[in-house]
């Protein structure tokens, strides 16, 4: 069993956020940047995952606001596949990871797990009378 107390906001990614449902996190799924801003004021959020183009905050405006107000919060930007301009701007903001919208669910989960330091125990083997060796695998 893995216990993680991370709170994650996914905005503009209703379908894609389903890939994170089995992770040991509190997942907030939202549709607009305004909802995220309110949530950041009311909740302790550890990571924000956002589509670059939101209905109410185009051109990465939400991620710009978050990085300006709370630069220590890890962020993931979902950009249009092959859009090098969006990628360059997102990286210049200092987002933690930039992913293409067509990324597979497994790879998406791996990136989130790495960002949050989530690992899954896949087995326990006794090494001697007093010790136990755990095998960890990024989930």
N, C-alpha and C positions, 0 to 999 in steps of 0.2 A: 504494500500500500504506500502511496505517495500522498503527502499532505502539503499543499501549497496554499498560501493565503494571498495569492495575487488576484487583483481585480483588473480586468481587461475590458476596454471599450472597443467595440468594432462598429464603425459608422459607414453607412453606404455599402455594406457588404452582407446584406441579409442572407443570401444564398451561401456565400463563401464561409460565413461565420459558423455554419453547421459543422464544418470540419474541426471546430474547436470544442464542441459540446462535450466530448468525453474527457477533456483535459481537467485536471484538478484545479480549476480556477473559478472565480466569479466572473461570468461573462455578461456584459451589458451590450445589447444589440440595439443600435439607434439608426435613425434615418437622416438626421440633419446635424449640421455643425452646432446650431443653437442648443440642441438637446445635450450635446457633449459638453459645451461650455457650462450649462447648468449642472450637469453631473459632476464635473471637475470641481465645482464650488461646494457640492454637497457630500461627495464621496472621496475616499482615498483611492485614487486610481494609480495602478502601477505601470500600465502600458496602454497606448492608444494606437489602434490600427484603423487607418482611414483610406478610403478611395480618394484620389487626388481631386477629382471633380465631384463636388457635392452640389446639390440643388441650390442650397442657400449660401455656399461658400466655394465658388469655383477657383481654379488655379492654385490649389493647395493652400488656400487662405486659412483653413482650420489648423493645418500643421504649422504654418507660419506663426499663428497666434499662440499655439501651445509651446513651440520652441522658444518664443520670446518671453512668455510668462513663466514657464516651468521647463527650462532647458534640460534638467536631469531626467525627465520622464522619457523612457524609451518609446520610440514611435516607429511604426511601419507604414510606408506609403504604398498604395496600390496604384500603379500608373498604367496608361494604355500601352499595350505591347508594342515595342519598337519605338516609342516616343522618347527620343534621346534628350529633347528639350526638357520634358517633365522630369526625367531622371536626373539631369544635371542640376536643375533647380532644387529638387528634393534632397539630393546629396549635399548641395551647398547650404541647405538649412540645417544640416546635421542630423537628419533622421537616421535611425539605427539600421534600418533595412529598407531597400526599395525592391518591390516585387511587381512583376507583370501581372495584369488581370487574368491571364490565362494559365497561371501557375496551378499545378496539381495540388489536391488537398493534402496529400502526404508530405510534400515538400513544404507547403505552407505551415503545417503542424510542426515540422522539424524546425523551421525558422523561429516560430513562436516559442517552442520549448527551449531552444538555445538561448534566446533572448531573456527568458525568465529563469533559466537554470533548472528546468524540470527534467528529471530523469526517472526512469521506471526501473524497479528492481526486477530482473528477469530470472534470478536464481540465487540461492545461498548455498555455499559449499563450506564445510568444515575444513579448516587448514591444520588445526591441531586441537588439543584438548581445550585450550583457552581462547582460540581465535576463530573468527568467522570471516570469510571473504565474500563480499557481495559483488555480484556482477551487475553493473549499471549500463543501461542503454538509453540513449536519447529517444524520447517518444515522439 
